[in-house]
Amino acid sequence: MTVAISCQQVSKTYETRNGPVNALSPCDLEISPGEFVVLLGPSGCGKTTLLRMIGRLHDHTSGSLDLTPVEAGETTTGFVFQQANLMPWMTVEENVALPLRLKKQPKATRMETARDLCSRVGLENFTKSWPRELSGGMQQRVSIARALADDPQLLLMDEPFGALDALTRTRMNSELERLWMASGATVVLVTHSITEAIMLADRIVVMSARPGRIVSETRVPFPRPRGTQIENTPEFQAIAADLRSQLEH
Ligand SMILES: Nc1ncnc2c1ncn2[C@@H]1O[C@H](COP(=O)(O)OP(=O)(O)OP(=O)(O)O)[C@@H](O)[C@H]1O
């Protein structure tokens, strides 16, 4: 089963030594099971804050934020952050298997799952490598495989490809789309990149800063799997121009 998300008038104020910081004004957002939603916006508009509240890493200050199925602990969530954050003393396959080890899955089973995931992200020849032996893009693939290890119903990704070069990033977008299509998980991904948003999203939620808020939602009509050729279509360019003008205002 995948997860639906319902945010109603959800806001966040951080209490700091210099006083309260209004990170996110009350916002409404409904996400369907299996939907791929991208949060797009400038720095400081509250994207990470909203993502972390959905993942229960932060409390919200007001409003209601429900995941369905609702029972606490029932939702399995995978996180991918901008940095891969791998354990340097573990091999690639041990890193991928870590969530299953924490769940006390028997070693033979979890390593088999980990090796399968490694090949799904194109790292079948690097299962015994150390993280330091991998490029940034490969490390990020390990962190995606690790996030998928637990077969999550919900995948939360915060600028997962922000540190990668443009070519690698494009390739990773296609890989992520393929993995998501196979998993059926609900995905919320944060990005600054208009192209990445259109390549990946079913729906793009545009946010703006000061105060952080949701300003619009755009459905992306392209069929899947999407290839880079859609970038040259008038439809793509029209959506990109519209998003760009929203971000500029
Ligand atoms: N732990 C925190 N304590 C205090 N203020 C915070 C904290 N985390 C974020 N903020 C503030 O909340 C606002 C929104 O931050 P957030 O990281 O959610 O934005 P963002 O859109 O994800 O930005 P970026 O794209 O730069 O990562 C910013 O003004 C930030 O300074």
Ligand as a Chemical Component Dictionary entry (heavy atoms), coordinates in Angstrom:
data_LIG
# 
_chem_comp.id                   LIG 
_chem_comp.type                 NON-POLYMER 
_chem_comp.pdbx_formal_charge   0 
_chem_comp.three_letter_code    LIG 
# 
loop_
_chem_comp_atom.comp_id 
_chem_comp_atom.atom_id 
_chem_comp_atom.alt_atom_id 
_chem_comp_atom.type_symbol 
_chem_comp_atom.charge 
_chem_comp_atom.model_Cartn_x 
_chem_comp_atom.model_Cartn_y 
_chem_comp_atom.model_Cartn_z 
_chem_comp_atom.pdbx_ordinal 
LIG N1  N1  N 0 16.343 24.452 12.310 1  
LIG C1  C1  C 0 16.043 25.723 11.985 2  
LIG N2  N2  N 0 16.066 26.697 12.909 3  
LIG C2  C2  C 0 15.746 27.976 12.609 4  
LIG N3  N3  N 0 15.400 28.386 11.364 5  
LIG C3  C3  C 0 15.367 27.469 10.401 6  
LIG C4  C4  C 0 15.691 26.092 10.649 7  
LIG N4  N4  N 0 15.578 25.401 9.483  8  
LIG C5  C5  C 0 15.201 26.319 8.559  9  
LIG N5  N5  N 0 15.073 27.548 9.103  10 
LIG C6  C6  C 0 14.650 28.769 8.399  11 
LIG O1  O1  O 0 13.408 28.505 7.783  12 
LIG C7  C7  C 0 13.340 29.074 6.493  13 
LIG C8  C8  C 0 13.033 27.988 5.478  14 
LIG O2  O2  O 0 14.142 27.071 5.433  15 
LIG P1  P1  P 0 14.129 25.757 4.535  16 
LIG O3  O3  O 0 15.445 25.077 4.748  17 
LIG O4  O4  O 0 12.907 24.998 4.792  18 
LIG O5  O5  O 0 14.060 26.394 3.078  19 
LIG P2  P2  P 0 14.374 25.753 1.662  20 
LIG O6  O6  O 0 13.342 26.280 0.727  21 
LIG O7  O7  O 0 14.476 24.270 1.782  22 
LIG O8  O8  O 0 15.794 26.377 1.333  23 
LIG P3  P3  P 0 17.026 25.758 0.485  24 
LIG O9  O9  O 0 16.507 25.598 -0.901 25 
LIG O10 O10 O 0 18.074 26.828 0.593  26 
LIG O11 O11 O 0 17.410 24.473 1.154  27 
LIG C9  C9  C 0 14.659 29.777 6.258  28 
LIG O12 O12 O 0 14.478 31.142 6.549  29 
LIG C10 C10 C 0 15.587 29.134 7.257  30 
LIG O13 O13 O 0 16.560 30.030 7.687  31 
# 
loop_
_chem_comp_bond.comp_id 
_chem_comp_bond.atom_id_1 
_chem_comp_bond.atom_id_2 
_chem_comp_bond.value_order 
_chem_comp_bond.pdbx_ordinal 
LIG N1  C1  SING 1  
LIG C1  N2  SING 2  
LIG C1  C4  DOUB 3  
LIG N2  C2  DOUB 4  
LIG C2  N3  SING 5  
LIG N3  C3  DOUB 6  
LIG C3  C4  SING 7  
LIG C3  N5  SING 8  
LIG C4  N4  SING 9  
LIG N4  C5  DOUB 10 
LIG C5  N5  SING 11 
LIG N5  C6  SING 12 
LIG C6  O1  SING 13 
LIG C6  C10 SING 14 
LIG O1  C7  SING 15 
LIG C7  C8  SING 16 
LIG C7  C9  SING 17 
LIG C8  O2  SING 18 
LIG O2  P1  SING 19 
LIG P1  O3  DOUB 20 
LIG P1  O4  SING 21 
LIG P1  O5  SING 22 
LIG O5  P2  SING 23 
LIG P2  O6  DOUB 24 
LIG P2  O7  SING 25 
LIG P2  O8  SING 26 
LIG O8  P3  SING 27 
LIG P3  O9  DOUB 28 
LIG P3  O10 SING 29 
LIG P3  O11 SING 30 
LIG C9  O12 SING 31 
LIG C9  C10 SING 32 
LIG C10 O13 SING 33 
# 
